[in-house]
Amino acid sequence: MLILGFAAAALVAFVVAATVAWLVARNASRLRLVDVPNERSSHQSLTPRGGGVGIVAGVAAGILVLTFTVIPLARDLAALLGGAAAMALLGAIDDRRSIPARYRLVVQAAVAVVVVILLGGVGRLPLPPPLDLPLGLLAAPLAVLWLVTVTNFYNFMDGIDGLAGGQAVASCAGVVIAVWSVGAVELAIVLAAAALGFLLLNSPPARIFLGDVGSTSLGFAIAGLPLLAPEPGRPMAVFAVAVGLSLFLLDPLETLFRLVRARRPIGVAHRAHSYQALASSRERHRVVTAGLVLAGLVLSLGGGLAYNREWLAWPVFVLALATFAAERFLAGRARGAARLGPQ
């Protein structure tokens, strides 16, 4: 019965996400949800956005199926879903009206604070022994920082077709094999199914984009999944998710460092990310997306296995760093080739 319930919830999430994303794409002009290309864009023509509404609707539908057929909605899961819904609402408004970054950040931080108050923080540094040092009074503030950082970095990485949706599926696969709580597995399954439904319309070449409504709520939900783990296992749950998100964390971090070092404004649209250098043309999106999502899947599964097999933690950590180093190297070569131009 449990397996059938999860399967039904996943199917409903998939169908609802695909259907709602299709409806948004069909009515994008009327809804004022059309993405106009700018300096950051990897597309050259007007494209519908706001497809993340489909993922939000799919997750809601899938959770409802589980709640009324298999598992009552737990308080902790409800708190995380509420936080993700708030991020989706903020993103939807931003997709329509373009809220200044400082105001978005204030609201995101406020939502993260409420969720951490309800779920608790992370008591130890999310690294394998012997570096899993106690955080003491920093447990809650660093949990808030984790939620806000992943939310925004995930948004930064939503720049080529299929990448953010594919990484959501990869991250959720790692959570499912780790099984640190029933609530985390519930959300991971319906979130992955909804993301797959959206990818029917977002795989290269995309017919609709996530929009902030999708990228920020996805980032927040994925970052919040470790907070559904029992408190003693929470640091390793954060570690597992962070390993799976390595490319989504290290690419923005390294990019911000380079922009600051070059004294370039970090709040202006740009194409300085490594994944953008690799996907230098729309034709390369499919290959780059497939490669990065596959890497994310391997790392997510490795992180999920490391949650229950501590001896795997350091090898998986090294693999994550090596994977990003390889991406960074290839991106550097792509930038060099672009500067030289056709020979």
C-alpha positions in Angstrom: 0.0 0.0 0.0 2.8 2.4 0.9 4.6 1.8 -2.4 1.4 2.2 -4.4 0.7 5.5 -2.5 4.1 6.9 -3.4 3.7 5.8 -7.0 0.3 7.4 -7.3 1.5 10.6 -5.7 4.5 10.8 -8.1 2.3 10.2 -11.1 -0.1 12.9 -10.0 2.8 15.3 -9.3 4.3 14.6 -12.8 1.0 15.1 -14.7 -0.1 18.2 -12.8 3.4 19.8 -13.2 3.5 19.2 -16.9 -0.1 20.3 -17.4 0.2 23.5 -15.4 3.5 24.4 -17.0 1.9 23.9 -20.5 -1.0 26.2 -19.5 1.4 28.9 -18.3 3.4 28.6 -21.6 0.2 28.9 -23.6 -0.9 32.0 -21.7 2.4 33.6 -21.0 1.7 36.9 -22.9 -1.6 37.4 -21.1 0.0 36.7 -17.7 3.0 39.0 -18.5 5.4 36.1 -18.0 7.7 36.5 -21.0 11.4 36.4 -20.6 13.2 39.1 -22.6 16.8 38.3 -23.4 19.5 40.3 -21.5 23.3 40.1 -20.9 22.8 37.0 -18.7 20.5 35.1 -21.1 21.5 32.1 -23.1 18.5 32.6 -25.5 17.9 35.1 -28.2 14.1 35.2 -28.5 11.2 35.9 -26.3 10.4 32.8 -24.2 7.6 32.1 -21.6 8.7 31.9 -18.0 7.1 31.0 -14.8 7.0 27.3 -15.5 8.0 26.7 -11.9 4.3 27.3 -11.1 3.8 23.8 -12.5 6.4 22.3 -10.1 4.7 24.1 -7.2 1.3 22.8 -8.2 2.7 19.3 -8.9 4.3 19.1 -5.4 1.1 20.3 -3.7 -1.0 17.8 -5.6 1.4 14.9 -4.8 1.6 15.8 -1.1 -2.2 15.9 -1.0 -2.4 12.5 -2.5 0.0 11.1 0.1 -1.7 13.0 3.0 -5.1 11.6 2.2 -4.1 8.1 1.2 -1.0 7.0 3.0 0.8 9.4 5.5 -0.7 12.3 7.5 1.2 15.5 6.9 3.8 15.9 9.6 4.4 19.2 11.3 8.0 19.5 10.2 7.2 18.8 6.5 4.3 21.3 6.6 6.7 24.0 7.9 9.2 23.4 5.1 6.4 23.3 2.5 5.2 26.6 3.9 8.6 28.1 3.6 9.0 26.9 0.0 5.5 28.2 -0.8 6.5 31.6 0.5 9.6 31.6 -1.7 7.4 30.6 -4.7 5.1 33.5 -4.0 8.0 36.0 -3.7 9.4 34.6 -6.9 6.1 34.8 -8.7 5.8 38.5 -7.8 9.4 39.1 -8.9 8.7 37.4 -12.3 5.9 39.9 -12.8 7.3 43.1 -11.2 11.0 42.6 -10.7 11.5 43.2 -6.9 14.9 44.8 -6.0 17.4 42.3 -4.8 17.8 43.8 -1.3 14.1 43.4 -0.6 14.0 39.9 -1.9 16.9 39.0 0.4 15.2 40.5 3.4 12.0 38.4 2.8 14.1 35.3 2.1 16.0 35.7 5.3 12.8 36.2 7.3 11.2 33.1 5.8 14.4 31.1 6.6 14.4 32.3 10.2 10.8 31.2 10.7 11.6 27.7 9.2 14.7 27.3 11.3 12.8 28.3 14.5 10.2 25.6 13.7 12.6 22.9 12.6 15.8 23.7 14.5 19.3 24.4 13.3 22.4 22.2 12.6 24.3 21.5 15.7 27.6 20.5 14.2 29.7 21.6 11.2 28.4 19.6 8.2 31.7 17.9 7.5 33.0 14.3 8.1 35.0 13.6 11.3 37.2 14.9 12.7 36.0 18.3 11.3 32.4 17.9 12.5 32.9 20.5 15.2 30.1 21.7 17.5 28.5 25.0 16.4 26.9 26.0 19.6 25.2 29.4 19.3 25.9 29.4 15.5 23.7 26.4 14.9 20.6 28.4 14.0 22.3 31.4 12.2 24.3 29.0 9.9 21.2 27.1 9.1 19.5 30.3 8.0 22.6 31.2 6.0 22.5 27.8 4.3 18.8 28.1 3.3 19.3 31.7 1.9 22.5 30.9 0.1 21.3 27.8 -1.6 18.1 29.5 -2.6 20.0 32.3 -4.4 22.8 30.1 -5.8 20.1 27.8 -7.3 18.6 30.9 -8.9 22.0 31.9 -10.3 22.4 28.4 -11.8 19.1 28.5 -13.7 20.6 29.9 -16.9 20.5 27.1 -19.4 17.7 24.7 -20.5 17.0 21.8 -18.2 19.8 22.4 -15.7 18.0 23.5 -12.6 15.1 21.0 -13.2 17.6 18.1 -13.8 19.6 19.0 -10.7 16.4 18.9 -8.6 15.8 15.3 -9.8 19.4 14.4 -9.0 19.4 15.9 -5.5 16.1 14.2 -4.7 17.5 10.8 -5.8 20.2 11.2 -3.2 17.8 12.1 -0.5 15.6 9.0 -1.3 18.5 6.6 -1.0 19.6 8.2 2.2 16.2 7.9 3.8 16.9 10.1 6.9 13.1 10.6 7.5 9.8 9.8 6.0 9.0 13.4 5.4 12.2 14.0 3.5 11.4 10.9 1.3 7.8 12.2 0.7 9.0 15.6 -0.5 11.9 14.2 -2.5 9.7 11.8 -4.5 7.0 14.3 -5.4 9.5 17.1 -6.0 11.5 14.8 -8.4 8.3 13.8 -10.2 7.1 17.3 -10.5 10.5 18.4 -11.8 10.4 15.6 -14.4 7.0 16.8 -15.5 8.3 20.3 -16.0 11.3 19.0 -17.9 9.0 17.8 -20.6 8.8 21.5 -21.6 12.1 22.7 -20.3 14.6 20.2 -21.8 16.7 21.8 -24.6 15.3 23.6 -26.5 13.1 24.9 -23.7 9.5 25.9 -24.5 9.2 27.6 -21.0 11.6 28.6 -18.3 11.4 28.1 -14.5 11.3 31.7 -13.6 12.1 32.8 -10.0 8.9 31.2 -8.8 10.5 27.8 -9.7 14.3 28.3 -9.1 14.0 29.9 -5.7 11.3 27.5 -4.3 13.3 24.6 -5.7 16.5 25.8 -4.0 14.8 26.5 -0.7 13.0 23.1 -0.7 16.2 21.1 -1.5 18.2 23.1 1.1 15.5 22.4 3.7 15.4 18.7 3.2 18.3 18.0 5.6 16.4 19.9 8.3 13.8 17.1 8.2 16.5 14.7 9.5 16.7 13.7 13.2 18.9 16.3 15.0 21.9 13.9 15.5 22.0 13.1 11.8 21.3 16.6 10.5 24.9 17.7 9.9 25.6 14.6 7.7 22.2 15.2 5.9 23.4 18.8 5.1 26.7 17.3 3.9 24.9 14.8 1.7 22.8 17.5 0.0 25.8 19.9 -0.3 27.9 17.3 -2.0 25.1 16.7 -4.5 24.8 20.4 -5.1 28.6 20.9 -5.3 28.5 22.4 -8.8 25.5 24.6 -7.9 27.4 25.9 -4.9 31.0 26.2 -6.0 30.3 27.7 -9.5 28.4 30.7 -8.0 30.9 31.1 -5.2 33.9 31.1 -7.5 32.1 33.4 -9.9 31.3 35.9 -7.2 34.9 35.8 -6.1 36.2 36.5 -9.6 33.7 39.4 -10.1 34.7 41.0 -6.8 38.4 40.6 -7.6 37.9 42.2 -11.0 35.9 45.0 -9.3 32.8 44.2 -11.4 29.4 44.8 -9.9 27.8 41.6 -8.7 24.2 42.8 -8.9 24.3 43.3 -12.7 23.3 40.6 -15.2 26.3 38.7 -16.5 27.5 35.4 -18.1 30.5 34.8 -15.9 29.5 31.4 -14.6 31.5 28.3 -15.7 28.3 26.5 -16.9 27.6 29.5 -19.1 31.1 29.5 -20.6 30.6 25.8 -21.4 27.2 26.4 -23.0 28.4 29.2 -25.2 25.6 28.6 -27.7 22.1 27.4 -27.6 23.1 24.3 -29.6 25.4 23.2 -26.8 22.8 23.3 -24.1 21.8 19.7 -24.5 25.3 18.3 -24.1 26.3 20.7 -21.2 23.0 20.1 -19.4 23.3 16.3 -19.7 26.9 16.3 -18.5 26.3 18.6 -15.5 23.1 16.8 -14.5 24.9 13.4 -14.7 27.7 14.7 -12.5 25.1 16.1 -10.1 23.4 12.7 -10.0 26.6 10.8 -9.3 27.5 13.3 -6.5 24.0 13.2 -5.1 23.9 9.4 -4.9 27.4 9.5 -3.4 26.3 12.0 -0.8 23.2 9.9 0.0 25.3 6.7 0.4 27.8 8.6 2.6 24.9 9.6 5.0 24.7 5.9 6.1 28.3 4.9 5.3 30.5 7.4 7.0 33.7 6.0 5.5 32.5 7.2 2.1 32.2 10.8 3.2 35.8 12.0 2.5 36.2 10.2 -0.9 32.9 11.7 -2.0 34.0 15.1 -0.8 37.2 14.9 -2.8 35.2 13.7 -5.8 33.0 16.7 -5.6 36.0 19.1 -5.6 37.6 17.2 -8.4 34.4 17.4 -10.5 34.2 21.2 -10.1 37.9 21.5 -10.8 37.3 19.7 -14.1 34.3 21.9 -14.9 36.3 25.0 -14.1 39.2 23.8 -16.3 36.9 23.1 -19.3 35.2 26.5 -18.8 38.6 28.2 -18.9 39.4 26.5 -22.1 36.0 27.6 -23.6 36.6 31.2 -22.5 40.1 31.1 -24.1 38.7 29.7 -27.4 36.0 32.4 -27.4 38.5 35.2 -26.9 40.6 33.9 -29.8 37.6 33.6 -32.0 37.4 31.6 -35.3 40.8 30.8 -36.7 
